[in-house]
């Protein structure tokens, strides 16, 4: 889905890593491109049992505000497992291109990703928190 050069580091808990690995492997028949991308991200992830209190990371359940760098559009979502996804409510599955790109990133990090229609894009994580506010869309 994206070249493996100049990618930001990603960090996650052993629990998230194991569960996401299982989900990605199970999804290889239904959404093979996203599942393969998520598996590549998991392969390069640093798995650590302790969170660094100085660095916020996107993990499952995180509320994330990010910018699509191509359009300037800012979006606030919650990253969730596929069964909890509800795009209208801002709950985005980790088995979407955006969800797979966001997992493990820290604030201020930018990552390339490929949209569903095959276009190359980049996004930047602006804010991670327990509650980053209501889902909103705006042009920057």
N, C-alpha and C positions, 0 to 999 in steps of 0.2 A: 504494500500500500504506500510505502514511502521509503526513500533511500535511508540507509542506516548511518549516514554521515552527519556530524554536527548535531546529534540528538541530545537533548538535555537529560540529565540523570533522573531516574525515577526510583522511588523508595516505597516499599509497602511492607505490611505485616505478614508474617507467615500464614495467618488465617486467610487474609485477602488473597494472597498468592495461590494458596492451595484451592480455595473455592473458585477463583477466577480461572485457574488452569482447568479444573473439571468442567466449568461452564463452557469455556472456549473449545475444549475437545468435543463436548457433546454437540456443540453448534456447528461443527465443521461440515455437516451435511446440509444444514438449512441456510446458513450465512457464511460460506467458506472464506470469502475475502476478509470479512471483519474478524472472524474467528482466527484466521492465520495471522492477521495483524496483531490481535490481542496476544496470541501466543508468542510472537516475536517480542512484543513489549515485555511480557512476563519473563522471557529468557534473559533480557538485558537488565531487568529490575534488580536492585539491591534489596534483599530481604533482611529486615532487621526487626527484632522483637520489641525494640523501644523506639518511641517517637522522640525526635529531637524537639524539645519545647520551643526552640528558637526558629524552627522551620515548619511552617504549615504545609502539609501535603494533601493532595486530593486522594481521598480514600472512599470506599463504598459508604454511601449515606451523606457524603460531604455536600454542602451547598457551595457552588462555585460560580463566580462571575468571570467571564472570559470575553475576549474581543476577537472577532474574525478579522484578521489583519488585512485581508483583501477588500472587505466592504466597510470596515470600521464599525460594524454592528456589534453592540455589547449585549450579552445575554446572561441571565442568571438562571441556573438550573440546579437540580439535585441529582447526583450520580447514584443510580440504583441498579439492582439486579433486574434481569429481564422481566420477571413476574410482577415487579413493582412499577414497571414503566408506565407513564401516562404523560405523553408529550404535551398535551393541552394544559396539564397542571405543572409543567416544568420538570417532571421526573424523567430523566433521560437514561436509557439502558446503557450499560457498559458494552453491550453488543451492538452498538451503533458506531460509525466511524468517529464521531465526536467523543463519545463515551470512552472508547478504547484509547483515544489520543490523550484524554485528560487524566486517566488514572495514574497516580504516582507522582504527578508533577507538583512543583512548589510554586508559590506566588512569584510572579515576574518572569516565569519561564515560557519560552515560545517553542512550539513544536509544529513541524509540517505534518499534514494529513491529507488524505485523498477523500473527497466528497463522494456521495453515492453515485453521482453521474460521472465520476472519473476525473474531476478537475483537481489540480494541486492547489492546496490552500495552507495557510498557517493560522494558528491561534495563539493567544497569549493569555495566561491565567492572571487575572487582575486581583481577585480576592477569594479566599477560602475561609469559610466559617461555619459555625453551627447554624447560623441564620444570616444569610447575606441579603436578606430583604425579599420582597415579592419578585416574582418572575417579571422581567421587563425587557423590552426591546427598545433600543434607541440608536440613532445614527450619531456617529462621532465626527 
